[in-house]
Structure formats: C-alpha cells, structure tokens
Amino acid sequence: MAFLLALLTVFSTAAGGIVALRARDRMHLVLGASAGILLGLIAFDLIPELFRLDGISESGVPLPMVAFVAGFLVLHIVERAAGLHEPMESEYSAHRHSLAGSIGALGLIVHSFLDGLAIGLAFQVDTTVGWTVAIAVLAHDFADGLNTVTLMRRAGHDRRHAILALVADALAPLVGVAVAMVLHLPDPALAIYLGAFAGLLTYLATSEILPEAHAHHRSRLTLVMTVGGVAAMYAVTSFA
C-alpha cells in the first residue's frame, strides 16, 4: 500500500511541473504563486512538523531553529561570494546560472525523498497513520513539482534539465519508501534537516523568486497570486 500511495505522488508532482513548464508567457504569475506556496509550505507544514518531532530542546533556542537560520545564511553567503546577484540581460535569461535555484531544486528532491521515507515508516507503525501521512504528502506534492521546475528555470537551466529535475523529484518518494524498509531516520536528525531546508526555502522565496516575479511585471495580479499561494497552502495543510 505504501508503494501504491507513493506512486500517486509521482503523478501529483508531475502535474505541478507540467503547469510550470507550460506557463512561460505568464511566468511572473507562476513565480508569484510559487513564492506564496513556498511561504505557506514553510509556515504551515515544515516548521510545525519539526516542532512535532522528538528531541527538541525545551530550554534555550531549539536546534532545528538554529539550523533554520543557518540554512538561510549559508545560501545567502554562497550567493554573495559567487556574485550571483548581478543584473540579468533579459528576463528569465538562459545564461544566468543561479546556484541558489539549483540548490533549491535539489533540496525539493531530497524533501520528496523524505516524504516517501515518512510514508514508508508511517505504515510500519500503523495503517491509519500511514494513510494520514500519505494524504498530507499528496496534498503538497503538486506544489513541489511546480516549485522544482520554477527553481530550475529560474536558475537558467533549459527545459530538458528542468524536466530531468522534475522526474527526479517525482520518483524520489518511491526511493524513500524503499529505503524506509531498511533504514530508520532519527527524529532529531529529521528535525534539523527540516529546519535547514525551511531556512533555505525562505531565502529563495523572499530573495530570489518574489523579486524576480515583480522585476518586470509590477502587476497587482502577481501579488494576488502570491497571497493566493499562501492561502492555498493553508487550506491544504489544514485539510491534510
């Protein structure tokens, strides 16, 4: 059953990626929605999840939140050191190679792998728990696919590389379920990963995607798409 549900996430992720690939003429709207979805994913899914995990300190600053700040700052420092914020010659230029976008896409693939791992481990505990986790994963995998393609195109990669990243993201949950059969990931380690990943996504949403969405299309509709993305993730996570 775990593999069957993980297979459904493949289609959910692929659907999100296809939407991003076919919306190039209105990419500023996709970027606006993607930023909102990322912010919603961070606030309503990732951060609450890491506080539900065991091993978080009751006193002082929780280690996962230290990882959150570290993830944000590391990506910021890497970008600045590599000079990745120089002006582009044209919007969505294929010659702009943004390391941040590539790292973000890789992070989403790792996140999808952990989604599959979570499904597999949940079914080892109890069938009801397995279904609950699987529904939550399915609910946000569409956004994962959309964001993976968006980040790859934002990084300057061509359509073929974006599709390859989408395929990797779509298949990652299946690999996670397989690994769950033989490996147990301690909750404290998962919490630290989620914290660092949330920090990385926060940087991407606020410093990369949103500025690009408004750089050449200062429309109110882009802002509406961002707010709508946040609201959609709130609805999805509340339902899941």
N, C-alpha and C positions, 0 to 999 in steps of 0.2 A: 504493500500500500504506500509506503514512504516513497518508493521509486516512481510509482504512478503519479503521485501528487507533485513530485519534483519535476516530472515530465511536463505537467501542466504549466509549471513556472517557465519552461522553455518557450512556450507559445506566448505567455504573458509578456516576457521580456522582449521577445522578437517583435511583438506588436508595437511596443513603445518605441523601439528602434526604427521601425518602418515609418512611423509617424514623423520622427525627426528627419529621416532621410528624404522624405517627400515634401517637406515643408521649407525648402531652401529659400524660396522667394519671400517667405514671411518668417525668416529665421529669427528676427528680432522678437517676434511674438513667442516663438518656441523658447528662446533664451529667457524671456521674462517669466514664462510659465515654469521653465526648468529651475530657475533660481528660487521661485516660490515653493516648488515641490521639494527642493533640497533643504530649504529652511524648515519646511514642515516636517520632513523626514528626520532632521536633526532634533527639533524641539519636541515632537510628538512620538518619536519612535526610538531613536538611538539613545538619547540622554536618559529618558525614563527607563529604558531597558538596562542600561549599565547600573542604575540605582536599584534595580530589582535583583541584580546578581549578588552572590555571596562574596565576602572578602573585602567589602568596602569599609574603610575606617570610620568609626563613629566620632572620632575626635580629630581636630585639625582639618586640613584640606584633603578630601578623598583623592587617592592616587589616580583614578580614572580622569578626574578633572585636571590634574597636573598634566596628564597625557593629552587632554583636550587642548590646553594652551600650547603644549609642546608641538602638537601636530600643526596648529595654526602658524606658530612662529617658524618652525623648520621650513615649511613651504614658502613662507614669506622671505626668509633669509636666502633660500636657494634661488628664488626668482630674482632677488636683488643682486645676488652675487653673479648670476649668469646674465644679467642685463636683459631680462625677458620682457620688460615693460616699455621698450622703445616703440614709437608710433608706427602703425602699420601703413603700408602704401594704399591699401584698399580694404574695404570691409570684408571680414572673413577670408583674408588673403591666404592662399595655399602656401605661401612662402614663409608665413610666420610659424615658428616652431616653439610652442609654449610648453615647457616642461611640466608646468603645473597641470595643464589639461590632461597630459598623458598619464601623470601620476594619479590624477583623479579617476580616470577611466580604469586604471589598474586597481585602484582602491575599490571601485564598484564591483569589479570582477571578484576580488577577494571577499567583499561583502556578500556577494551572491553565493560564493563557495560556503561561507559561514551560514548562510540561510539554509542551504542543503544540509549542512552538518547539524544545524538546530533541528530540522525536521527529522533526520535520522535518529538523533539522540532522544527526541521527544517521544517517538514511537517506541523506543526501548523502555521508556518509563511507563507510558500508558497510552492506549489508543485515543482517548479523548484529548489528552494533552497534545498528541501528535497532530490531530485534526485542527486544534486551535492554532498551533504554531504554523501549520501549513496554510491556513486561511490568511493569517497575518502576512506571510511571505508572498502569497499570490496577490494580496491587495496592493503591495508596493513594488512588485517586480516590473509592472508596466512602466513605472517611473524610473526604475533602474535602467531599463533598456533605452528609454528616451534620453536619460542623462548620459549614458555611456557614449551614444552616438554624438550628442551635443558636445561633450567634452573633447572627443576625438577630432571633430570638425573644427572646434574652437582652437585646438592645438595645431591646426594647419595640416592635418593628415587628410589624404584623399579618401574618396568614397570606399575604395577597396579595403583600406586599413580600418576604416570605421566599421565596415561590415564584419571584418575579422574579429574586431574587439567585441562587437555585438554577439557574434557566435560564441566567443569565449565566455561572455557574461551569461548568455542563455544556458550554456551547458554546465557552467560552474556548479549549480545546485545538485546536478546528478553526481558530480565528483564528490561533493560534500556528503551526500547520503552514503556513497560507497565508503568513504573514509570513516564515517560515523560507526560503521560496523566493527572497526578495529581500533579506533582512537578515541580517547576522551580528552576534551579540551577543558582544563580547569576554569571555573567561573572567574576567578580573579584575573587570569590572563585574557579572557574574552572581554572583561570589563575594560581593561587597559587598552585593548585594541579598539573597542568601540569608542572610547574617549578620544584617542588619537585620530581615528577616522572622522569623527564628528568635527574635530577642530580643523582637519584638512578640508572637509566639505564646506565648513563655514567660511573659510578663506576663499575657496573657489566661488561660492555663491555671491559673496559681498565684494570681492576684489577683482574677480575675473568676469563672471557671467553677467551680473547686473550692469556694470559699467559698459560692457560691450552691447548689451541689449538697448541701452539708451544713447549710445555714442552717435548713431546716425539716424535714429528713428525716435525722436522725442515725442512720442505719442502717448496719450492717456491710456490707450488700449493696452500698451505694453505694461503699464503699471497695473491695470486691471487684471491682466494675465498673471502677474506676479502674486497679487493678492488672491486671485482665484486658485493659484497653485498651492498656496499655504492653506486656504480653506479646504481644498480637495484632500490634502494630506490629513488635515484634522478630521474630516469626515471618515476617511478610510481607516485611520488608526483607531478612531472611536468605535467604528463598527467592528473592526477586527478584534 
